[in-house]
Amino acid sequence: SLPYIFASINEPGITVSLPLFDRETKEFFGAVSADITLEDISLFLEKEKVFNSQISILINEEEKVLATSNYSNENVVLTKNSILEIDGVEKTVFEKLKNGLDVNNIVKYNGNKYFFEINEIEIMNSRCKLITIVEQKEIFTEINSLIKRTILISILIL
């Protein structure tokens, strides 16, 4: 579903549902649904970070931001129609994608370069995109560290 305000807790979220069918007869016999707040999805994305500078953004088919690992950041604002509005490097990447300029998956923001990756995922028959953004220097620092460890291990083995 599109995000909306849950009346019971006055928080924005989405409802996901799944039809239930009899395995043998294929007859529909009910449905299961769950309400998930945008904050809960965002907190999950935050916990799944691999890099310190990593930002993950989940957008729906309508290209509305459902969640971001930067949810508690001042760059994220909830609009009156329960959609998250982003700023900062997230907005720079999002604008690049909306303008169809995703030629090299690199953006510059505040003098830093960021890599971003887009993965399409299906959530309850809805096509969403998960955008992951990481600062370039952090990736290269990690790669250099791995190379140094590999060389050290190679020397020790010889």
Helices and strands as residue ranges (DSSP letters): E 4-6, E 11-21, E 28-37, H 38-47, E 55-59, E 65-68, E 76-78, E 84-86, H 88-98, E 106-109, E 112-123, E 126-135, H 136-157
